Amino acid sequence: MHPSPTSSHYQTTLRGIRCPGAQPTLTQTTTPREHNPTTTNLMPTSIRCVSINAKGLNSHNKKHNILRWERKQNIDILLIQETHFTTHCTFPLTNRYYTQNVNVPSPDTKTKVYAPTTPDASFWQQLATHLNTFSTTCLIVGGDCNAIHTPTIDRTPLNPARIPPSQNDTLFSQFLASQNLIDIWRAQHPSTTDFTFYSHPHGSYSRIDHFLISPNLVPQITNSDIGPISWSEHAKIAITITLPTIHKHWTWRLNPLLLHDKLIRHKIAKAIKEYFEMNSPTAITPMSLWAAHKAVIRDTIISLATYKKNKSKQQINKAMAKLRHLGTDHKKHSTSTTLTELK
């Protein structure tokens, strides 16, 4: 993945991605997405890359929330536009799951795309010139382009006679043609109508956030999707990139946060008690008894953790399904009642 010009308010967080300097790459992951209790485990066969315009991350709670949101969404690489961070920001968007981030300290630094809201031919020329400096033909460009490629279906109202291409749209289409880049979401959803941004002043939806892909990478993009508009004014856009299978040594570790749950503590204590009541130390050596105990309790904890995770995921999915339903309804009818529920 190669960077491209942008404004100074931009940050990329990488989960387990080796990041040499300011050039993020998808060549190797260092943290598996999910863990299984085996000594040898396969690295993920795919990477989920997401782009979103955050509309400001200077709120302390919002910074923590976006990291939790990344984890719940199973995001490996997150491209964030409009963080509104200053060069003196002391809050890195990293934790034990997301180990690397790339800041943009000045407009001269090259990274992912956040295009200007007003027509600017020099921006697209600068971006094209920058991409042409790379010898590779494998490019993935993601971000808020503030432009659409197909006005008749990518902006409401859906009336071809009323929506001529804007100057921004024309510049964007010329850029795609000159660089031979593909709007992967539209390529995989040729007849679907969906949007990534709602303009309150204009009362209209548009799909201005994109992942642009080199043609030879298209077979490796197994999925692309647009999420609901929730905590940001923009919806997330996501792609799934297939990877070669990599083997990695891994050892199971207890998540200490599980012990904050009173019910889980009770069930672990019960399992330990039942194990030692059922297994007499006279039948096997104390060393074997203890080693087997660790395996049994580990399986119990994994089972409890999986149940807790699935229950939480069901609640989140239920809330997101309602949000998606309301969003779809508002895109079709734009009623004030639905908009109030969305807020």
HUBELQUI-V955242 format. One record per helix or strand. SS is the DSSP state (2 for helix, 1 for strand). FROM is the first residue (numbers start at 1). LEN is the number of residues. If there is no record, write none. Layout:
# HUBELQUI-V955242
<<SS FROM LEN> <SS FROM LEN>>
This chain:
# HUBELQUI-V955242
<<1 4 1> <1 10 5> <1 17 4> <1 23 7> <1 40 3> <1 46 8> <2 60 13> <1 77 5> <1 100 4> <1 111 1> <1 113 2> <2 121 11> <1 140 5> <2 151 4> <1 155 1> <2 160 3> <2 167 13> <1 181 3> <2 184 5> <1 197 3> <1 204 3> <1 209 6> <2 215 6> <1 221 6> <1 234 1> <1 237 6> <1 247 3> <2 256 5> <2 262 17> <2 286 48> <2 336 7>>
